[in-house]
Amino acid sequence: MADRIVALVRKEFLHLLRDPRLLGFAFVVPVVNLLLFGYAINLTVEHVPTVVLDQANDRPSREFVSALVNSGIFELTRPATGPADVRATIDRGDARIGIIIPADFARLLERGQDAPVQVLVDGSDPLTAQATLYAMVALGESQSSQSLANRLAHLGVGRSTAIDLRPFVLYNPSMASVNFMLPGLIGLVLQLETVILISASIVDERENGTLEQLIVLPIRPIELMVGKITPYVVIAFGNLLLVIATSGFWFRVAFAGSLVLLLFLSTIFLFSALGLGLLVSTVSETRGQATQLAIFLMIPAMLLTGFVFPRETMPLPLHDLGFLIPMTYYLEILRGIMLKGVGLDVLWGDVWPMALLGFALFGLSVTRFRRQLG
């Protein structure tokens, strides 16, 4: 019996050594997952893009801004030109926090009055919004206010003054996590289902021998691809509408923007998902391999795109790697339309790189697929 078991074990090891894909999943995937989870998951909020409108531009206001920067939590993007510019910068996603310091900031402090500072917070990401609000309040009370009060005490100011922070949460006033997660889930579900369905369908055709039968039919490769892809495009849009309806009617997530614009931009994003599905089918021999590879490709989409964790907290190489994933831009588009209600003029900075990456990925996959058909 021991000889039979040894022979069977030897056979299985030989099978593993002859299958590089299986070996890759056995040894490479755990290491990659460990690195991605270890570096990408960082719940410490820091380097949050912040836009400041300093209408006072005097020593007290500059001390206040310096205290924010020195905390390491806030990172100034650029000075704003006006209140409308602060809001537009947050709408575009170039900043998460907007700070407006009034022109009479120092004068109010010198009079012994509290100086109001307006703080606009992007509430579409509750984790970042809550953390920055807490940090802003703490810094305003412990650092900026105290240092200013001490300085003014030498000038004879009788009472301790303070900076009166007045936060206003945009887009998601209740900072409910469901409003942040559901738009991201729409993108994740749309990509995952499309990749799995299209790759599994083509691999099944190859395993069953029916793909060769389709090839010998009097149709061109492009016609075969369009015929195979079209049903899954219809299914993807059906699921997109179903998920949007469910998020609105069941979870009460308000849809602030244009549904037509979202469907149009989702069509562009779908090219990357279809391309990814075709690419998976060209490197997979079985349905199981295709499914495993599709799920593995979802891990970067979950960790590096801002789906759950703020990209600002990631190390620079992983942060930059996210720019090569089409879903990074699609999530900004989903949250921009659904939560912020912005239009194409604001979203254009995310639309064109998503389209470029999507069409490039689709073109590469189609080329590989046509070579296999040939």
N, C-alpha and C positions, 0 to 999 in steps of 0.2 A: 504493500500500500504506500509506503514511504517513497518508493521509486516512482510510482505513478504521480504522486503529488509533486515530487521534485521535477519530473518531466513537464508537468502542467505549468508549474511556476516558471520553468525555463522558457517554455513556449510563450507565456504571457509577457515576460521581459523582452523577448525577441520581438514580439508584436509591438511593444511600446517603443523600442529602439528604432523600428522601421517606420514609425508614424510620427514625424516631427511635429505635426499639429497637436497631437495628443500630449507629447512631451512639453510643448510650449504651454499648453493649458495647465499641465501639472506643476511646472516649475517657474515659468515666467509670470503667469497671471498673478499668483499670490504675492510675488515681490512687487510687481507694478501696483497692485491694489494697496499694499502696505505703504509704498512711497506716496501714492496719491492721497490716501486717507490721512497719512501722518503729516503731510505738509499742507494739504489743501484745507483740512478742517482746523480752523482756528477761531474760537469763539471770542477771542479778545479783539474788540473793535478798535482799529487804529488807522491812521492815515485816511480819514474820511474826507473826500473832496468837499471843500468849503469855499463859498464865495462871500466876500465881505464888501459892503458898501459903507465906507467910513466917511460920513458927511462932515464930521468934526475935524478929522485929520490933525489932531493936536497930541500933546504928550500923553494925557490920560487915555485917550482912545487907542493910541499906538501901544501903550503898555497893556491894555486889555487884550488887544489882538495878539501881541507877543506871548502873553500868558497862555492863550489858546494854542498857539503854534508849538510852544515849548512843551506842552503836555504830551505831544506825540499822537494825540487822538485826531486832531484836526490838521488838514493839509490844505493850504490856500491854493486855489487854482489861479485866480486872477482878480484884480479889483473890479468891482461892478461900476457901471456908469450911471445907474439909477435904480429905483425900486423895481421897475418893470424888467430891467436886465437881470436882477437877482432871480425873479420868478422864472424868466425864460431860461436861465442857466440850469435851474432845477428841473424844469420841464424837459429839457434836452437830455437830462441825465448826466450832465457835466459836473454837477455838484449835488451832494445830498443834504447839505446844510447851507442856509443863507442867513447872514447876519447883517442887520441894518442898524448902524450907530447914528443917532441924531446929531444935528449940527450943534446943539446946545449941550452936548454931553458934559464937557468940563465945567461949563457955567452952572449947571444944576448941581454938580458935586460941590463946587465952591460955595454954593448957597446953602449947603447942608441938606439938599433934597436928593431923593433917589433918582438915578438917571435911567430912563427906560431904554432897553435894547430889544429890538424885535428879532426873533429867531424863527426862521421858516425851516421846517423839517420835512423831508421827503418821507411820508408815512407809508409808502408802498413797500418798504422793507422794514417791518416792525422791529427786528433785532437791532439793526443799526440805529433806527430812530430812537428807541428806548435807551440804548447805551449812550448815544450822543446827548440826549436830553439830560440824563443823569450826570454825565460828565460836565456838560455846560453849566448846570446849576451848581455843582460842586466847585468848579473853577471860579464861577462868578462870585460865589460866597467866600471861599477860602483863600483864593489867590488874588484875583483882581481887586475885589472890594477891600480886602484887608490892606493890601499895599497902597491903594489909593487913600484909604482912610488914614493910614499912618502918615502918609506924605502931607495930606491936608491938615492933619492935627498940628503940624509944625507951623502952619500958616494961621492958626488960631480958630479953626473950625470947631465949633463946640460939640457937635454930636457926630457919631459914626455914620457915614453915608454908605450907600450900597448901590450896586448895579441892579436895576429892576429888570430881570429877564422876562420877556413876554413871548413865550413860545406859541407857534401856530402850526399845527400838523396838517400838511397838505395831503390830498388824495385819499387818505385812509385815517380819518380823525380818531377812530376808535383803536387804531393800530392792531386790528384783528389779524392774526396770523393767517387765517383762511383766505383773506383778500390778497395776501402775498403768495401763498402756496398754489392756489388754484390756477392762476394764469401760467405759472411754471409747469404745473402738471399737464396742462393742455399741450404745451410744446413737447414735453417728455413723452406723453402718450401718443401723440401724433407721429413722432419719430420712431419710437419703439415698435408700435404696431405696424407701421409701413415697412420698416426694415425687416421685421420678422416675417410678415406675410409675403412680401415679394421674394425674399431670399429662399424661404421654405418652399414656395410654389415652384420656383425654377429648379431647385435641388430635387424636389419630388419628381419633376418631369424627367430629370437626368437619371435618377435612380430607377424609375419605372421604364425607362427606355422610350418614353413618348416624345422627348425633346428631339431625338433623331428623326422621328416620324414627322414632326412639325417642320424640321429643317428641309426635308425632301419635298415638302409641298411647294407649289408654284407661287411662293410669296417671298418678298425681299426681307432681309434681316430687320430693317427698320420697321416694316409692317408687323413682323412677329413681335418685336419689342413693344410697339404701341398697343398691340392686341393684348399682350400679357400685362402691361402696366395699367391700362385704362380702368379695369375693374377696381384696382386697389386705390387709384386716385379717387374714384367715386366713394369707396368705403371710407377713405381718410377724411373727405369733406363731410360725409354723413356723421362720422364720429366727432369731428370738430364742432359741428352744429349741435350735436347731442350733448357734448360736454359743456359747451357755452350755455345752453339752455338749462342744464342741470345746475351749473354754478350759480345761475341767476335765480331760478325759481326755488331750488332746494336750499342752497347755501346763502342766498340773499346777497350775492356779490353784485354790486351795481355795475352795469356796463356803461361807461361814460362816453365812449367814442363811437366811431363809425364801424358797423358790422361789415359793410361792403369793403371798406379799406382793409379790415382785418382778413377777410376772405381773399382779397387780391394778393396781399403780402404773404398769406399762408401758402398760396399757389407757388410763389417763388421759393419759399422755404421747402416746399414739398419736393423740389428738384434735388435738394441735397439728401433728403431721406430716401428718395427713389434711387439715387446714385449710390448711396451707402448700401441699400438692399441688393442692388445688382453686383456691387463689389464683393459683398459677403458671399453671394451665390457663386462667384467665379473662383473663390478660394476654399469653398466648402464642398465636401464630397457627400455628406449625409445631412439630413434634416437636423439631427442632434448637434452637429458641428456648426451649422448655420445659426441655430438658436443660441448656442453658447457664445458664439462670436458676437452676435447682435446684442446680447445682454452685456457682454464685456465692454462693448463700445459705448454702452449707456453710462458706464461709470465715470469717464471723463465728462460726459454731458451733464451728469448730476453734480459733480464736484467742482468743475472748472468754469462753469458758465454763469454762476450766480444763482443757480436754481434754489439752493438752500443757504449757502454760506457767502457772505460778501466777498467779492473778488479783491477788494482793497486790502483785505487781511492776508492774502496769499503771498508767498515769496515771489519775487519778480519773474523768475523763469516760468512758474506755473501760471502766474497772472498773464504773461504774454502768450503762453500756449493757448489760453482761452480764446484769443483773437483768431485762432485758426479753426475754431469750431462754429459752424453756422448757427447753432442753437444759442450761442452767447448773444447774438444780435436779435434773434427771434424772441427771446425772453424779454429783452428791452422793448421790442415792438409790442408784444402781448400786454405787458404791464403799462406801457405808454398809452395804448388805445383803450384798454379795459379800465384802468384805474385813473389815469390822468386825463384821458379824453383828448390827447394831442393828435395832430394831423401829420400828413406826409412831410410838410416843411420842417417839422421838428424831428421826425424819425428818419430823415434822409441819411443822416450819418450812420445809421444802423442798416438801412435798406441796401445801399450799394455794396458794402463788403459782404453782406449775407448773400446777395445775388451773385457776386463774383465767385465766392467760395462754392455756392451751390451748383452753379452751372459748370464750374471747373471740375467738381467732383462727379457730377452727372456725365460730363463728357468723357472723363477718364474711365468711368465704369462702363459706359456704352462701348468704348473702344475695346476694352478687355472682353466684354461679352460678345461682341461681333467677331473677335478673333477666335473665341471658343466655338462659335457657330460655324466659322469657316473651317 
